[in-house]
Amino acid sequence: MTDIEKLAKQVARLNDLEEIKQLKYRYFRAMTYGDHDTLKETLTEDVVTSYSDGHYVFDDREKLLRFLIDSHDPKATIICYWMAGMPEISFQSDSKATGIWAMYHYFYNKGQGFVDEMFVYYDDEYRKENGTWRFCKTGYKRVINQILDRREMPYKLTAPEWAVKKE
């Protein structure tokens, strides 16, 4: 293999790495904004998930999407966001990779008056299909979880108009 071929292979791997990072960010952005079409496009048809230490397990993309939409839709009384970083991504081949991500999640259920904050580690598997990286397996284990009852403490919530349901 020539130096130019080695360099081309390294550049391709770096490009794949960046695409996987963007996939994770796109997944969280789609969840935050309730962008269901984009969310669906981040997942393979045979995706398998295990959220909340295995409490929510899915092996059917449509059932998974229904769960995510129903439990996190900002059009309801829910405001939430995710912040992920510190990725450890490994490639098994040109079309398969795994990743570990640290993630902070803030979930506010305005209707029930509670906040759920958690720090977790995600374990992901990715597959490149038709030139596009997608999740084929994802899930997380909690490191810490904190539930705050906002009905019992003074607070002020400021959120953009799209996130606050008009009464």
ABEGO torsion letter per residue (X at the ends): XBAAAAAAAAAAAAAAAAAAAAAAAAAAAAAAAGBAAAAAAABBAABBBBBGGGABBBABAAAAAAAAAAAABAABABBBBBBBBGBBBBBABAABBBBBBBBBBBBBBAAAGBBBBBBBBBBBBBBBBGGBBBBABBEBBBABBBBBBAAABBBBBBBBAAABBBX
